[in-house]
Amino acid sequence: MLAKQFRAFKSTLDERGIIFSFSGYLSEGILYSLGDALRQKMALEDTDVTTIKKVFSVFVEQSQNIIRYSADKVQGTLGKAVELSSGMVTIGSENGQFFIVCGNIILEEDMAKLKGRLETLRAMAPDEIKAYYKEQLREPPDEGSRGATIGLIEIARRASAPIEFDFDRIDAERHFFCLKVSI
Amino acid sequence: MDNLFIAATERSPEVAFDAAAGTLRIKGESYPEDASQVFGPIFNVLQDYLGQADGNGLKVDFELIYFNSSSAKALMNMFQMLENATDVDIVVNWQFMADDETMKEFGEDFSEDLEHVTFNLVPVS
């Protein structure tokens, strides 16, 4: 029963072309290890350098967004400051392209701003995104953003198609936020 | 004047600054969550050096393979600092793998505003 259950779970992931999917508390150490495995997997399959770079970059920015902005977070001190943020990161391939999906909980009060930023990016052509990136690189960071603006532009810049995103309301205070990027 | 050497870690580059020789090399990858941890010490030694270079120049070699967006922001700040040091001769060598379009494009982006700093794009294979 146990093996059957988990084999079915793994088959579902395999059928969707998922290379790996992480769900739970994400840290910088986990990000490093997953990213390393991801690069090795792509290199072993003779993926070209530019594609590996793009996929890795989107993976890092998405994961660091979860680490920074997930509303489901535990913080404390274990000899040093520790911050663990809950979320999901999924990488796969479909129709000859890689895709990276991140998911995490965000607060109602942060939703409108994030949605606005993503809608702006989704509506831009690649050369507009590039120009916007260069402009933002020269701007001082937004108050309280810890680098969000430039990170989202970097994600949109590496994407081969317009970014996809969605919000699923959990309750009055929270949404589950998802962002999918194809490369 | 102080030299600076910081060994590379999994997510941060090797940094080597030699004040007597007037050279700075940043090599590897940079994707810490907080880029100021990596770039703060570099900004400090550069500020000291550029403030009292006394006719000496500065050569900066970048051998970066990958960096995240917050490191990109810090690099932009570094280039602005170098560009503002108009009384110091500054040469930047931006090394990248010849087949790596991303790093080449970053080099082009960073060099765009530079007038006083000499910026060389250096493809390697």
Contacts between the chains, C-beta under 8 A, distances in Angstrom:
chain1	res1	chain2	res2	distance
A	28	B	11	6.9
A	28	B	32	7.4
A	28	B	33	5.6
A	32	B	10	5.0
A	32	B	11	5.8
A	48	B	99	7.7
A	49	B	97	6.8
A	49	B	99	5.1
A	49	B	100	5.5
A	50	B	99	7.3
A	50	B	100	6.8
A	50	B	101	4.9
A	50	B	102	6.3
A	53	B	66	6.6
A	53	B	100	6.6
A	53	B	102	4.7
A	53	B	103	7.9
A	54	B	102	7.0
A	56	B	66	6.7
A	57	B	66	7.1
A	57	B	68	7.3
A	57	B	102	7.4
A	60	B	31	5.3
A	60	B	68	5.3
A	61	B	68	6.5
A	61	B	69	6.0
A	64	B	31	7.8
A	64	B	33	5.7
A	64	B	68	6.7
A	64	B	70	7.9
A	67	B	33	6.1
A	68	B	33	7.2
A	133	B	109	7.9
A	134	B	109	5.7
A	134	B	112	7.5
A	137	B	72	6.3
A	137	B	73	6.3
A	137	B	76	4.8
A	137	B	109	7.1
A	138	B	76	6.4
A	138	B	113	7.7
A	141	B	73	7.2
A	147	B	35	7.8
A	147	B	69	6.4
A	147	B	70	4.3
A	147	B	73	6.6
A	150	B	69	4.5
A	150	B	70	7.3
A	150	B	72	6.9
A	150	B	73	5.8
A	151	B	68	7.7
A	151	B	69	4.5
A	151	B	70	7.3
A	153	B	69	7.6
A	154	B	68	7.7
A	154	B	69	4.2
A	154	B	72	7.5
